[in-house]
Amino acid sequence: MTTFSYILLFSFAAMIINTTGIFVMQKNESWTIKNKEYFMCFAAGVLITSPLISAFPNAVSNNANAGIAALLGFMFMFSVNRLIKSKTNQQELAFGITALLGIAIHSFVDGAIYSVTFHVSTIFGIASGIGLVAHEFAEGVITYSVLLKSGVHKNKAFFYAFLVAALTTPIGALVAYPLISTLNQSTLGLAMGAVSGVMIYLSASHLLPSVKSEDKHHSYIAFGFGVLLAFGFFFMK
């Protein structure tokens, strides 16, 4: 398979898993809410391990300033998250709009990450892709829930959640691909550094705190399995 084929495969798989989360939430809300933390914890394990043992060292080897790029990637996601949270004290519809904006940006960035990681190596792209795809189920659930909380009818909530959370991922991948393809190794190192910062933020500040607040009995086993899976892909290189 070509690099572009892998990017298409994982970005559309993310869209399908995200849509599945929305669908299952619509049909069986109690089961979905009960189990979504396990998906998030598994994804957190993969997404925090892959950049630390593979992406970031690779980025630094290509560009000594990759650490600065990683910090900027982390701070960008942190700033966007804080901006969104600062707007959620308004009435329910405003809460829904700002939350959906954040989810749309997040999903678009996920798509761009596929393009960067697979340009670095196929194994790293697959490892990162599995972590990103795994958390899409929970993201679909969250998006649909936000829309319902904002007063949107169930059928419209399904459609809007698909547009905002699911479809934006392959769009992000397709937009980023032609740009990433033109980068030299030094610039790709900076891009990989920024992606590492984003992935660490998603895991440490977005996924794990949500799981910890629920403190499910087997959630840390799911996290450990995600870590081990990422290690397994690392040693396959």
C-alpha positions in Angstrom: 0.0 0.0 0.0 1.1 3.6 -0.7 1.4 6.3 2.0 -1.7 8.0 0.6 -3.6 4.7 0.7 -2.8 4.3 4.4 -3.8 7.9 5.1 -7.1 7.4 3.4 -7.7 4.0 5.1 -7.2 5.4 8.6 -8.9 8.7 8.2 -12.0 7.1 6.8 -11.8 4.3 9.5 -11.8 7.2 12.0 -14.9 8.6 10.4 -16.7 5.3 10.4 -15.8 4.6 14.1 -16.9 8.1 15.1 -20.2 7.6 13.3 -20.6 4.2 15.0 -20.3 6.0 18.3 -23.0 8.4 17.4 -25.3 5.7 16.1 -24.8 3.4 19.2 -25.3 6.4 21.5 -28.6 7.1 19.7 -29.8 3.5 20.0 -28.3 2.4 23.4 -27.4 5.4 25.5 -26.9 3.6 28.8 -24.4 1.0 27.4 -22.4 3.6 25.5 -22.0 5.9 28.5 -21.0 3.0 30.7 -18.2 1.8 28.3 -16.8 4.9 26.5 -14.1 5.4 29.2 -12.4 2.2 28.1 -12.0 3.4 24.6 -10.7 6.7 25.8 -8.2 5.1 28.1 -6.9 2.7 25.5 -6.5 5.6 23.1 -4.6 7.6 25.7 -2.1 4.8 26.2 -1.3 4.6 22.5 -1.3 8.4 22.0 1.1 9.2 24.9 3.5 6.3 24.1 3.9 6.6 20.3 5.2 10.2 20.3 7.5 9.8 23.2 9.3 6.6 22.0 9.1 7.2 18.2 7.8 10.5 16.8 9.6 13.0 19.0 13.1 11.3 18.8 12.6 11.1 15.0 11.6 14.8 14.9 14.7 15.8 16.9 17.0 13.8 14.6 15.6 15.8 11.6 15.5 19.2 13.3 17.1 20.3 16.6 14.3 22.8 17.1 11.6 20.1 17.2 11.3 20.5 20.9 10.1 24.1 20.4 7.6 22.9 17.8 6.3 20.3 20.3 5.8 23.0 22.9 4.0 25.2 20.4 1.8 22.3 19.4 0.9 21.5 23.0 0.3 25.2 23.8 -1.9 25.7 20.7 -4.2 22.9 21.8 -4.1 24.1 25.4 -5.0 27.7 24.3 -7.9 26.5 22.1 -9.2 24.3 24.9 -9.1 27.2 27.4 -10.8 29.6 24.9 -13.6 27.1 24.4 -14.1 26.5 28.1 -14.2 30.2 28.8 -17.3 30.4 26.5 -19.2 27.5 28.0 -20.8 29.5 30.9 -23.4 30.9 28.6 -26.8 29.4 27.7 -27.1 25.9 26.4 -27.1 26.7 22.7 -24.0 28.8 23.0 -22.4 26.0 25.0 -23.2 23.6 22.1 -21.8 25.9 19.4 -18.5 26.6 21.2 -18.0 22.9 22.1 -18.7 21.8 18.6 -16.2 24.3 17.2 -13.6 22.8 19.5 -14.5 19.2 18.4 -14.4 20.3 14.7 -10.9 21.8 15.1 -9.8 18.7 17.0 -11.1 16.3 14.4 -9.5 18.3 11.6 -6.1 18.2 13.4 -6.5 14.4 13.8 -6.8 14.1 10.0 -3.7 16.3 9.5 -1.8 14.1 12.0 -2.4 11.0 9.8 -0.7 12.8 6.9 2.3 13.7 9.0 2.8 10.4 10.8 2.6 8.2 7.7 5.1 10.4 6.0 7.6 9.7 8.8 7.1 5.9 8.7 4.4 3.4 8.1 4.8 1.6 11.5 4.5 4.9 13.4 1.5 5.9 11.3 -0.3 2.7 12.0 0.5 2.9 15.8 -0.7 6.5 16.0 -3.6 5.8 13.7 -4.9 3.0 16.0 -4.8 5.4 19.0 -6.6 8.1 17.1 -9.2 5.7 15.6 -9.9 4.2 19.1 -10.8 7.5 20.6 -13.2 8.4 17.8 -15.9 6.2 19.3 -15.9 8.3 22.5 -15.7 11.5 20.5 -18.8 10.6 18.5 -20.6 9.9 21.8 -19.5 13.2 23.3 -20.5 15.2 20.2 -23.9 13.7 20.0 -24.4 14.3 23.8 -23.4 17.9 23.5 -26.0 18.5 20.7 -28.7 16.9 22.7 -27.8 19.0 25.7 -28.1 22.1 23.5 -31.7 21.2 22.6 -31.1 19.8 19.1 -33.6 17.1 18.0 -32.2 13.5 17.9 -32.2 13.1 14.1 -30.6 16.5 13.5 -28.1 15.8 16.3 -27.0 12.7 14.5 -26.5 14.6 11.2 -24.6 17.6 12.8 -22.4 15.3 14.9 -21.4 13.4 11.7 -20.5 16.6 9.9 -18.6 18.2 12.8 -16.8 15.2 14.4 -16.6 12.4 11.7 -16.4 14.0 8.3 -13.8 16.6 9.4 -11.1 13.9 9.9 -10.7 12.7 6.3 -11.1 16.4 5.2 -8.2 17.3 7.4 -6.1 14.4 6.0 -6.8 15.3 2.4 -6.1 19.0 3.0 -2.8 18.3 4.8 -1.5 15.6 2.4 -0.4 17.7 -0.6 1.2 20.2 1.8 3.1 17.6 3.8 4.3 15.9 0.6 6.3 19.0 -0.3 8.2 19.3 3.0 11.9 18.6 3.3 13.3 16.5 6.2 14.1 19.5 8.4 10.6 21.0 8.0 9.0 17.6 8.4 10.9 17.3 11.7 9.3 20.5 12.9 5.8 19.3 11.8 6.4 16.0 13.6 7.5 17.9 16.7 4.3 19.9 16.7 2.2 16.7 16.1 4.0 15.1 19.1 3.0 18.0 21.3 -0.6 17.8 20.1 -0.8 14.0 20.7 0.7 14.3 24.2 -1.8 17.1 25.0 -4.8 15.0 23.7 -3.7 12.1 25.9 -2.6 13.8 29.1 -5.0 16.7 29.2 -8.1 15.5 27.2 -8.5 11.7 27.5 -6.9 10.7 30.8 -8.7 13.3 33.0 -12.1 12.2 31.6 -11.3 8.6 32.5 -9.9 9.5 36.0 -13.1 11.4 36.8 -15.1 8.1 36.3 -12.3 5.9 37.9 -13.7 2.7 36.2 -12.3 -0.5 37.7 -10.6 -1.8 34.5 -9.8 1.6 32.8 -6.1 1.4 33.7 -5.9 -2.1 32.2 -7.2 -0.6 29.0 -4.6 2.2 29.3 -1.8 -0.3 29.9 -2.9 -2.3 26.9 -2.7 0.8 24.7 0.9 1.4 26.0 1.9 -2.2 25.3 0.4 -2.0 21.8 2.4 1.1 20.9 5.5 -0.5 22.2 4.8 -3.6 20.1 4.6 -1.4 16.9 7.8 0.4 17.9 9.8 -2.9 18.1 8.3 -4.0 14.7 10.2 -1.2 12.9 
